[in-house]
Amino acid sequence: MKNIILTLFYIGITIGNAWADESRNQTVVRSRNEHFTFKLKKNNWNMTDSKGNLLYSIPEKGFVAMSVFITNDGKNVVVMDDLISGSKLNKKTVLRFFHEGKQTASYSLSDLVKDTCNIVHAGQYVKWSLEDFDLLKNDSTFSLATFEFNEIDFNTKTGQITKNIKPFTVDRNTYILRGRFYKSSSSDKTEMLVRKYILGDKLPFDTIHFSTDMYTKGNWDQVVVIKDGIDVTPIRFRGEVFGDGCLIN
């Protein structure tokens, strides 16, 4: 298990460096079953079926540089701006839902991320979610997770939020912290010097003792979910690159 965690950590660092220089310019997107094609022509995205029949069109609004998903029935389109740039980021539209060519819902960054300390800056881009966003449940759901440890599901047709929760129970003894700690090979216990509070009240001297068996011997700078003094970080979030915004140490 420890080797797996280490591998995930280093993969996360590699990916974090890669997307900082990423430049997308897609003009064709297909459904997974390849029955429908969403193609940019002049100033419109045209949805066609396998016979080339035009079903509907959606105006181009920078979608060439975004992540686009098409349901296998060709009726729903999800557009996610997962690498945003520019000014006034909180007001930027980062997620749009379309049904048969008509927009049904949209969300700004501030709708989905409450604290801008919990986004990642790299180069000209800002990353605000984990990279495993996707269509789920036979395309009826679009799912993503933020660096605030919120897992958010949307109805693909209506765009309405159907779930927005953390994958663990939160109480007064639950903390989400980024910090430095040393892990020995002889004990699961360690002490973290907190560098950022994502969840939980400020701790005396910004330190906390906790137990973990998920790290090998050495010095670490990680985001950890600590509940009742035990590392309970969900595997989905462990080893992700959480950025250096709003650090206190």
C-alpha positions as a Markdown table, in Angstrom:
| # | Residue | x | y | z |
|---|---|---|---|---|
| 1 | Met | 0.0 | 0.0 | 0.0 |
| 2 | Lys | 2.8 | 2.4 | 0.9 |
| 3 | Asn | 4.4 | 1.9 | -2.5 |
| 4 | Ile | 1.1 | 2.6 | -4.2 |
| 5 | Ile | 0.8 | 5.9 | -2.3 |
| 6 | Leu | 4.3 | 7.0 | -3.2 |
| 7 | Thr | 3.6 | 6.2 | -6.8 |
| 8 | Leu | 0.4 | 8.2 | -6.8 |
| 9 | Phe | 2.2 | 11.1 | -5.1 |
| 10 | Tyr | 5.0 | 11.3 | -7.8 |
| 11 | Ile | 2.4 | 10.9 | -10.6 |
| 12 | Gly | 0.5 | 13.8 | -9.1 |
| 13 | Ile | 3.6 | 16.0 | -9.2 |
| 14 | Thr | 4.3 | 15.0 | -12.8 |
| 15 | Ile | 0.8 | 15.7 | -13.9 |
| 16 | Gly | 0.8 | 19.0 | -12.0 |
| 17 | Asn | 3.8 | 20.2 | -14.0 |
| 18 | Ala | 2.4 | 18.9 | -17.3 |
| 19 | Trp | -1.0 | 20.8 | -17.2 |
| 20 | Ala | 0.7 | 24.0 | -16.3 |
| 21 | Asp | 2.0 | 24.2 | -19.9 |
| 22 | Glu | -1.0 | 22.6 | -21.5 |
| 23 | Ser | -2.6 | 24.3 | -24.5 |
| 24 | Arg | -5.7 | 22.7 | -25.9 |
| 25 | Asn | -7.3 | 23.5 | -29.2 |
| 26 | Gln | -9.9 | 20.9 | -29.9 |
| 27 | Thr | -12.4 | 21.3 | -32.7 |
| 28 | Val | -14.0 | 17.8 | -32.7 |
| 29 | Val | -15.4 | 15.9 | -29.8 |
| 30 | Arg | -17.2 | 12.5 | -30.1 |
| 31 | Ser | -19.5 | 10.6 | -27.7 |
| 32 | Arg | -17.9 | 7.5 | -26.2 |
| 33 | Asn | -20.0 | 5.2 | -28.4 |
| 34 | Glu | -18.9 | 7.3 | -31.4 |
| 35 | His | -22.5 | 7.7 | -32.6 |
| 36 | Phe | -22.4 | 11.5 | -32.2 |
| 37 | Thr | -19.9 | 14.2 | -33.3 |
| 38 | Phe | -19.7 | 17.7 | -31.9 |
| 39 | Lys | -17.6 | 19.7 | -34.4 |
| 40 | Leu | -16.7 | 23.4 | -34.6 |
| 41 | Lys | -17.6 | 25.1 | -37.8 |
| 42 | Lys | -17.0 | 28.8 | -38.0 |
| 43 | Asn | -18.6 | 30.2 | -34.8 |
| 44 | Asn | -20.8 | 27.2 | -33.9 |
| 45 | Trp | -20.5 | 23.7 | -32.6 |
| 46 | Asn | -22.7 | 21.4 | -34.6 |
| 47 | Met | -24.0 | 18.1 | -33.2 |
| 48 | Thr | -24.4 | 15.4 | -35.9 |
| 49 | Asp | -25.5 | 11.8 | -35.7 |
| 50 | Ser | -23.7 | 8.8 | -37.3 |
| 51 | Lys | -25.3 | 9.6 | -40.7 |
| 52 | Gly | -24.2 | 13.2 | -40.6 |
| 53 | Asn | -27.6 | 14.7 | -39.8 |
| 54 | Leu | -27.5 | 18.0 | -38.0 |
| 55 | Leu | -29.3 | 17.8 | -34.7 |
| 56 | Tyr | -28.5 | 21.2 | -33.2 |
| 57 | Ser | -25.9 | 23.9 | -32.8 |
| 58 | Ile | -24.3 | 25.7 | -29.9 |
| 59 | Pro | -22.4 | 29.0 | -30.2 |
| 60 | Glu | -18.6 | 28.8 | -29.6 |
| 61 | Lys | -17.6 | 30.5 | -26.4 |
| 62 | Gly | -14.0 | 29.3 | -26.0 |
| 63 | Phe | -15.0 | 25.7 | -25.8 |
| 64 | Val | -12.0 | 24.8 | -27.9 |
| 65 | Ala | -9.8 | 25.2 | -24.8 |
| 66 | Met | -12.1 | 23.4 | -22.4 |
| 67 | Ser | -13.1 | 19.8 | -21.5 |
| 68 | Val | -16.2 | 18.8 | -23.4 |
| 69 | Phe | -18.4 | 15.7 | -22.8 |
| 70 | Ile | -21.2 | 14.3 | -24.9 |
| 71 | Thr | -23.7 | 11.7 | -23.6 |
| 72 | Asn | -24.1 | 8.6 | -25.7 |
| 73 | Asp | -27.6 | 9.7 | -26.8 |
| 74 | Gly | -26.2 | 12.9 | -28.2 |
| 75 | Lys | -28.7 | 15.0 | -26.3 |
| 76 | Asn | -26.6 | 16.4 | -23.5 |
| 77 | Val | -23.3 | 18.3 | -23.6 |
| 78 | Val | -21.2 | 19.3 | -20.6 |
| 79 | Val | -18.5 | 21.9 | -20.9 |
| 80 | Met | -16.0 | 22.3 | -18.1 |
| 81 | Asp | -13.3 | 25.0 | -18.0 |
| 82 | Asp | -10.9 | 23.1 | -15.8 |
| 83 | Leu | -7.9 | 25.3 | -16.5 |
| 84 | Ile | -9.0 | 28.9 | -16.2 |
| 85 | Ser | -7.0 | 32.1 | -16.7 |
| 86 | Gly | -7.4 | 35.8 | -16.6 |
| 87 | Ser | -8.8 | 38.2 | -14.0 |
| 88 | Lys | -11.9 | 38.1 | -11.7 |
| 89 | Leu | -11.7 | 34.3 | -11.5 |
| 90 | Asn | -14.5 | 34.0 | -9.0 |
| 91 | Lys | -17.0 | 35.3 | -11.6 |
| 92 | Lys | -15.8 | 33.1 | -14.4 |
| 93 | Thr | -18.2 | 30.5 | -15.7 |
| 94 | Val | -16.4 | 27.2 | -15.2 |
| 95 | Leu | -19.2 | 24.7 | -15.9 |
| 96 | Arg | -22.1 | 24.6 | -18.5 |
| 97 | Phe | -24.8 | 22.1 | -19.2 |
| 98 | Phe | -26.8 | 21.9 | -22.5 |
| 99 | His | -29.8 | 19.7 | -23.5 |
| 100 | Glu | -30.6 | 19.4 | -27.2 |
| 101 | Gly | -28.6 | 22.6 | -27.8 |
| 102 | Lys | -30.1 | 24.8 | -25.1 |
| 103 | Gln | -28.2 | 25.8 | -22.0 |
| 104 | Thr | -29.9 | 24.4 | -18.9 |
| 105 | Ala | -27.5 | 25.5 | -16.2 |
| 106 | Ser | -24.1 | 27.2 | -15.6 |
| 107 | Tyr | -21.9 | 27.7 | -12.6 |
| 108 | Ser | -19.2 | 30.2 | -11.8 |
| 109 | Leu | -16.1 | 29.4 | -9.8 |
| 110 | Ser | -17.5 | 30.9 | -6.7 |
| 111 | Asp | -20.6 | 28.6 | -7.0 |
| 112 | Leu | -18.4 | 25.5 | -6.6 |
| 113 | Val | -15.3 | 26.7 | -4.7 |
| 114 | Lys | -15.9 | 28.8 | -1.5 |
| 115 | Asp | -12.4 | 29.7 | -0.7 |
| 116 | Thr | -9.9 | 30.7 | -3.4 |
| 117 | Cys | -7.1 | 29.6 | -1.1 |
| 118 | Asn | -8.1 | 26.1 | -2.3 |
| 119 | Ile | -7.2 | 26.5 | -6.0 |
| 120 | Val | -3.9 | 25.7 | -7.6 |
| 121 | His | -1.9 | 28.4 | -9.6 |
| 122 | Ala | 0.7 | 27.3 | -12.2 |
| 123 | Gly | 1.9 | 29.6 | -14.9 |
| 124 | Gln | -1.0 | 31.3 | -16.6 |
| 125 | Tyr | -3.6 | 28.7 | -15.5 |
| 126 | Val | -5.6 | 28.1 | -12.4 |
| 127 | Lys | -6.8 | 24.5 | -11.6 |
| 128 | Trp | -9.8 | 24.2 | -9.3 |
| 129 | Ser | -10.7 | 20.5 | -9.4 |
| 130 | Leu | -9.2 | 17.1 | -9.4 |
| 131 | Glu | -8.6 | 15.7 | -12.8 |
| 132 | Asp | -11.0 | 12.7 | -12.5 |
| 133 | Phe | -14.1 | 14.6 | -13.5 |
| 134 | Asp | -16.3 | 12.5 | -15.9 |
| 135 | Leu | -19.7 | 11.3 | -16.9 |
| 136 | Leu | -21.0 | 8.5 | -14.7 |
| 137 | Lys | -24.1 | 6.3 | -14.2 |
| 138 | Asn | -24.9 | 5.7 | -17.9 |
| 139 | Asp | -24.2 | 9.4 | -18.6 |
| 140 | Ser | -27.0 | 10.6 | -16.3 |
| 141 | Thr | -24.5 | 12.1 | -13.9 |
| 142 | Phe | -21.5 | 14.4 | -14.2 |
| 143 | Ser | -19.1 | 14.1 | -11.3 |
| 144 | Leu | -16.2 | 16.2 | -10.0 |
| 145 | Ala | -14.2 | 16.9 | -6.8 |
| 146 | Thr | -12.7 | 20.1 | -5.6 |
| 147 | Phe | -9.6 | 20.8 | -3.5 |
| 148 | Glu | -12.0 | 21.6 | -0.6 |
| 149 | Phe | -12.7 | 17.8 | -0.6 |
| 150 | Asn | -16.2 | 18.3 | -1.9 |
| 151 | Glu | -17.5 | 15.6 | -4.2 |
| 152 | Ile | -20.2 | 17.2 | -6.5 |
| 153 | Asp | -22.6 | 15.4 | -8.8 |
| 154 | Phe | -24.8 | 17.0 | -11.4 |
| 155 | Asn | -27.8 | 15.8 | -13.3 |
| 156 | Thr | -26.5 | 15.8 | -16.9 |
| 157 | Lys | -29.8 | 16.8 | -18.4 |
| 158 | Thr | -30.8 | 19.7 | -16.1 |
| 159 | Gly | -27.4 | 20.6 | -14.7 |
| 160 | Gln | -28.8 | 20.6 | -11.2 |
| 161 | Ile | -26.6 | 19.6 | -8.3 |
| 162 | Thr | -27.7 | 16.2 | -6.9 |
| 163 | Lys | -24.8 | 15.7 | -4.4 |
| 164 | Asn | -22.3 | 18.1 | -2.8 |
| 165 | Ile | -20.7 | 16.4 | 0.2 |
| 166 | Lys | -17.4 | 15.4 | 1.7 |
| 167 | Pro | -16.6 | 11.7 | 1.5 |
| 168 | Phe | -16.4 | 11.4 | 5.3 |
| 169 | Thr | -18.3 | 12.6 | 8.3 |
| 170 | Val | -17.3 | 16.0 | 9.6 |
| 171 | Asp | -17.3 | 16.8 | 13.3 |
| 172 | Arg | -15.3 | 19.1 | 15.7 |
| 173 | Asn | -12.5 | 16.5 | 15.7 |
| 174 | Thr | -12.1 | 16.5 | 11.9 |
| 175 | Tyr | -9.3 | 18.5 | 10.2 |
| 176 | Ile | -8.2 | 18.9 | 6.6 |
| 177 | Leu | -4.7 | 20.3 | 6.9 |
| 178 | Arg | -1.6 | 20.9 | 4.7 |
| 179 | Gly | 1.6 | 20.6 | 6.6 |
| 180 | Arg | 5.1 | 19.2 | 7.1 |
| 181 | Phe | 5.8 | 16.1 | 9.1 |
| 182 | Tyr | 8.5 | 13.5 | 9.5 |
| 183 | Lys | 7.5 | 9.8 | 9.3 |
| 184 | Ser | 9.8 | 7.3 | 11.0 |
| 185 | Ser | 10.0 | 3.6 | 10.1 |
| 186 | Ser | 9.5 | 2.5 | 13.7 |
| 187 | Ser | 6.2 | 4.3 | 14.5 |
| 188 | Asp | 2.9 | 5.3 | 12.9 |
| 189 | Lys | 2.8 | 8.4 | 15.0 |
| 190 | Thr | 4.0 | 11.8 | 13.8 |
| 191 | Glu | 3.5 | 15.5 | 14.4 |
| 192 | Met | 2.5 | 18.0 | 11.7 |
| 193 | Leu | 3.4 | 21.7 | 11.5 |
| 194 | Val | 0.3 | 23.1 | 9.8 |
| 195 | Arg | 0.9 | 25.2 | 6.7 |
| 196 | Lys | -2.7 | 25.6 | 5.6 |
| 197 | Tyr | -6.2 | 25.1 | 7.2 |
| 198 | Ile | -8.7 | 23.7 | 4.7 |
| 199 | Leu | -11.1 | 22.6 | 7.4 |
| 200 | Gly | -11.0 | 22.9 | 11.2 |
| 201 | Asp | -10.3 | 25.4 | 13.9 |
| 202 | Lys | -6.8 | 26.9 | 14.4 |
| 203 | Leu | -4.6 | 24.6 | 16.5 |
| 204 | Pro | -2.3 | 25.7 | 19.4 |
| 205 | Phe | 1.1 | 26.4 | 17.9 |
| 206 | Asp | -0.3 | 25.2 | 14.5 |
| 207 | Thr | 0.7 | 21.6 | 15.3 |
| 208 | Ile | -1.1 | 18.4 | 15.6 |
| 209 | His | -0.2 | 14.8 | 16.5 |
| 210 | Phe | -1.7 | 12.0 | 14.4 |
| 211 | Ser | -1.2 | 8.4 | 13.3 |
| 212 | Thr | -0.7 | 7.3 | 9.7 |
| 213 | Asp | 0.6 | 4.1 | 7.9 |
| 214 | Met | 0.4 | 5.6 | 4.5 |
| 215 | Tyr | 3.9 | 7.1 | 4.2 |
| 216 | Thr | 7.4 | 5.7 | 4.1 |
| 217 | Lys | 10.2 | 7.0 | 6.2 |
| 218 | Gly | 11.1 | 10.6 | 5.5 |
| 219 | Asn | 10.0 | 14.3 | 5.4 |
| 220 | Trp | 6.6 | 15.0 | 3.9 |
| 221 | Asp | 4.6 | 18.1 | 2.9 |
| 222 | Gln | 1.1 | 16.8 | 2.3 |
| 223 | Val | -2.6 | 17.5 | 2.7 |
| 224 | Val | -4.1 | 15.1 | 5.2 |
| 225 | Val | -7.6 | 14.5 | 6.6 |
| 226 | Ile | -7.2 | 13.8 | 10.3 |
| 227 | Lys | -10.1 | 12.6 | 12.4 |
| 228 | Asp | -9.7 | 11.8 | 16.1 |
| 229 | Gly | -6.0 | 11.8 | 15.6 |
| 230 | Ile | -5.9 | 9.3 | 12.7 |
| 231 | Asp | -5.2 | 9.9 | 9.0 |
| 232 | Val | -8.4 | 9.1 | 7.1 |
| 233 | Thr | -7.6 | 10.8 | 3.8 |
| 234 | Pro | -9.7 | 9.3 | 1.0 |
| 235 | Ile | -7.6 | 7.7 | -1.7 |
| 236 | Arg | -9.1 | 9.9 | -4.4 |
| 237 | Phe | -7.5 | 13.0 | -2.8 |
| 238 | Arg | -4.2 | 11.5 | -1.4 |
| 239 | Gly | -1.1 | 12.8 | -3.2 |
| 240 | Glu | -2.9 | 15.4 | -5.2 |
| 241 | Val | -1.1 | 18.7 | -5.9 |
| 242 | Phe | -2.9 | 21.3 | -3.7 |
| 243 | Gly | -0.8 | 24.4 | -4.5 |
| 244 | Asp | 0.9 | 27.0 | -2.3 |
| 245 | Gly | -1.8 | 29.6 | -1.9 |
| 246 | Cys | -2.5 | 31.1 | 1.6 |
| 247 | Leu | 0.2 | 29.2 | 3.4 |
| 248 | Ile | 0.9 | 30.3 | 7.0 |
| 249 | Asn | 4.2 | 28.4 | 7.5 |
